[in-house]
Amino acid sequence: MSYLDELNESQRVAVEHIYGPSMVIAGAGSGKTRVLTYRIAFMMEQGVDPFHILALTFTNKAAREMTERIGQIVGAADAKNISMGTFHSVFSKILRFNADRIGFPNNFTIYDTQDSKSLIKDIIKELNLDDKTYKPSMVFGRISAAKNNLISPEAYLANTEIQLEDKQSRRPELGRIFQTYANRCLKAGAMDFDDLLYFTNVLLRDFVDVLHYYQQKFQFILVDEYQDTNYAQYLIIKKLAAAYQNICVVGDDAQSIYSFRGANIENILNFRNDYPEFSLFKLEQNYRSTKNIVEAANSIIKKNKDQILKTVWTDNIQGAKIKVQRSLTDNEEGRTIAQAIFERKTAEAKRFEDFAILYRTNKQSRAFEEALRKLNLPYKIYGGLSFYQRKEIKDLLAYFRLSANPHDEEALKRVINYPKRGIGKTTIENIIISANRYQVSMWDVINDFQQYPTAVNTGAKQKIAEFATMINSFNAEIEKTDAFTLAEHIAKSSGIIRELIADKDKGPEEVERFQNIEELLAGIQEFVKGSEIEQSRTLADFMMDVALLTDADQEKPEDRNHISLMTIHSSKGLEFPHIFIVGLEENLFPSQMALNSRSELEEERRLFYVALTRGMESCMLSYATSRFTWGQSILCEPSRFIDEIDPQYLQFESLNRTQNSRSLMGSGGFDRTFKGGLNKPFSNAPKLRALKDLDHSKPTKNDTNKISLVVGHNVHHERFGKGKVLKLEGDGADKKATIFFPQHGSKTVLLRFANLQILDDQ
């Protein structure tokens, strides 16, 4: 039987149409990965050279699995010749081949988020700025947004509108931090994740020969999860596809949930504008979920205005109705869900990996962790500290990075005195001062104190010289020795192994640190053995592989038999027989910060759609009527999303459902944006959202308690509109008001959170 016989009619048509621009709209659970895989295999069977195929996937893990499946059809040797991987992994390789064109070494380091924030923190300190006003996370986010919109530091500083908005937000030095950050990265021979896309765009824009080479190389382009691409990714694809226009994008506008990372749903909605002669294919048969789940999901997503119309359906069984569970508190919610999992697992002999608890924010995990522990149920929190972010792993990886690129200043600062070798904080600060004064890297200074004098005493210089000699010896072997042999040598020679062995008797945590290093070295050995020619896998190759890993790439099959706890964003692309979507309360899900415009609310609704469609057999929706937040118990009301599901698909547990209509928030909230571009601008660059001068980490108190609010006052509520105060009760922080709203009936609200506006002085 041919592999094409495994496809339904819609899938087969999409697979066999290989020339010209095409868009495959793939509903949840409709087999899009199979379509992508078989499409590539079919192309190769039709004579397309694998060297001419570029396939961009959501994770490197997905790319490996697709390559393996394609290899089973057309042969492993040919499958390996396809350029396949994530945007960052594919384009980092292009940048390494052409790094000299843009002023970087080809062995440039890739900074992770932690490295970037550490560097930004140092810059804020050096510039004598207040780290409460210029929070490193906020500054990093601002720089990231600018680069994803292809705005250079120079363009940022030259744009009067941007500068005015930064001043209005009381952060006028953001541009200077951005400029300094970019200069430090260049000096260190380092790029962050955003740079991998930013500089690929610069490369293709400024060097016509490079653009032409890759247009000829990538004559067939396939892009998965196209709805999650940002402007920088969109422009790369558009430029590469311009010569042949054999471009196929696969995605689902109903699952576009990453605007906070810069993803632009307009990329998929406007595909027809870029390619008027495109062919559209719709995969609408869901193979994952029961009819009840599929139809419930359809009933809610149809509320969105901005979408490509499709009707997802399934031949699966009807299945159970979606349960809606009310709890009095968030702690009770945790206990209820844990008990429900325990009972179902016991009664139906399920595996722990069949269950997932999905929430809007990471902070919600606490109550569920406590409840699962009390019932002795194994669980894993996704999105927590990954293996490669553990201190001992980061320390050894810093030695590896420094061995490949001695100018990597974040790695240098991390290990110059670890294990301790008598190089103090003051000495390091003096080296940094000297490096900044002479506009060179720290490595340049410690390699030549005569040319770059510093206020470092003779004893410290001797210790630094010994450290530099050691790093130089590692660097000399980086291209000669296979990754595992050199990694083991560095682990021993640096003193890290000796340090961890000495600590092993101190307790179980120290033993675990040593075991983690063993696991890392075993992973490197596996990496080397995975190569047909062991000597070709260098430590620099391994470091590039590690730098581009996502959380989804790191889990091993044997690690899976546990209950999964994760944010809904983390759950995308996954599926579970039984799911619990928790915390379904107004201002939590949908988030209070997503109620400023219809587009923001629609993304929250898409996020709920993604959560619902992770379920295969059953789903429970859960909410609490009160939640403990910032030391206070606040009253909660059910999410509007529960009301938006057709009631025929729901079964209410411990709840009398009240039907009411809910008005959407107006769009007058936050539309201030600014235009920008590089010194040599990219065309049609999107606007960058202005900073709000608010800290959303804590609820803001309004002034209602400072005003004499009395029964009979007419007031305005941000969501319910105009109403009349019927009753007041309680004192201080617990003061509540019962208000009648013509469109919504009577509501009881806590005044400190209600943000009421008094309309008269009756």
Salt bridges, closest charged atoms under 4 A:
ASP5 OD1 - ARG12 NH1 3.37
GLU6 OE1 - ARG34 NH2 3.98
GLU6 OE2 - ARG69 NH2 3.79
GLU16 OE2 - ARG12 NE 2.98
ASP112 OD2 - LYS394 NZ 2.72
ASP115 OD1 - LYS394 NZ 3.62
ASP115 OD2 - ARG401 NH1 2.88
ASP122 OD2 - LYS413 NZ 2.51
GLU126 OE1 - ARG184 NH2 2.45
ASP166 OD1 - ARG142 NH2 3.12
GLU173 OE1 - ARG176 NE 2.70
ASP192 OD2 - LYS147 NZ 2.68
ASP195 OD1 - LYS147 NZ 2.99
ASP206 OD1 - ARG205 NE 2.53
ASP206 OD1 - LYS680 NZ 3.56
ASP209 OD2 - ARG101 NH2 2.68
ASP224 OD1 - LYS32 NZ 2.95
GLU225 OE2 - LYS32 NZ 3.14
GLU225 OE1 - LYS572 NZ 2.71
ASP228 OD2 - LYS572 NZ 3.09
ASP252 OD1 - LYS310 NZ 2.87
ASP253 OD1 - LYS310 NZ 3.58
ASP274 OD1 - LYS238 NZ 3.63
ASP306 OD2 - ARG598 NH1 3.49
ASP330 OD2 - ARG366 NH2 3.93
GLU333 OE1 - ARG627 NH2 3.10
GLU348 OE2 - ARG344 NE 3.21
GLU348 OE1 - LYS350 NZ 3.94
GLU353 OE1 - ARG351 NH2 2.98
GLU369 OE1 - ARG373 NH1 3.86
GLU370 OE2 - ARG366 NH1 3.26
ASP395 OD2 - LYS391 NZ 2.56
ASP395 OD1 - ARG414 NE 2.79
ASP408 OD2 - ARG401 NE 2.84
GLU410 OE2 - LYS413 NZ 2.99
GLU488 OE2 - LYS492 NZ 3.97
ASP503 OD1 - LYS506 NZ 3.00
GLU509 OE1 - ARG513 NH2 3.91
GLU510 OE2 - ARG513 NH1 3.24
GLU519 OE2 - LYS556 NZ 2.57
GLU532 OE2 - LYS80 NZ 3.02
GLU555 OE2 - HIS562 NE2 3.69
GLU575 OE1 - ARG288 NE 2.87
GLU585 OE2 - ARG627 NH2 2.71
GLU586 OE1 - ARG640 NH2 2.85
GLU586 OE1 - ARG719 NE 3.29
GLU600 OE2 - ARG689 NH1 3.58
GLU602 OE2 - ARG598 NH1 3.00
GLU603 OE1 - ARG606 NH2 3.48
GLU604 OE2 - ARG360 NH2 2.78
GLU617 OE1 - LYS350 NZ 3.47
GLU617 OE1 - HIS578 NE2 3.60
GLU637 OE1 - ARG662 NH1 3.32
GLU637 OE2 - ARG719 NH2 2.97
ASP643 OD1 - ARG657 NH2 3.57
ASP643 OD2 - ARG662 NE 2.96
GLU644 OE1 - ARG605 NE 2.82
ASP693 OD2 - ARG170 NH1 2.67
ASP695 OD2 - LYS135 NZ 2.93
ASP703 OD1 - LYS706 NZ 3.44
GLU729 OE2 - LYS727 NZ 4.00
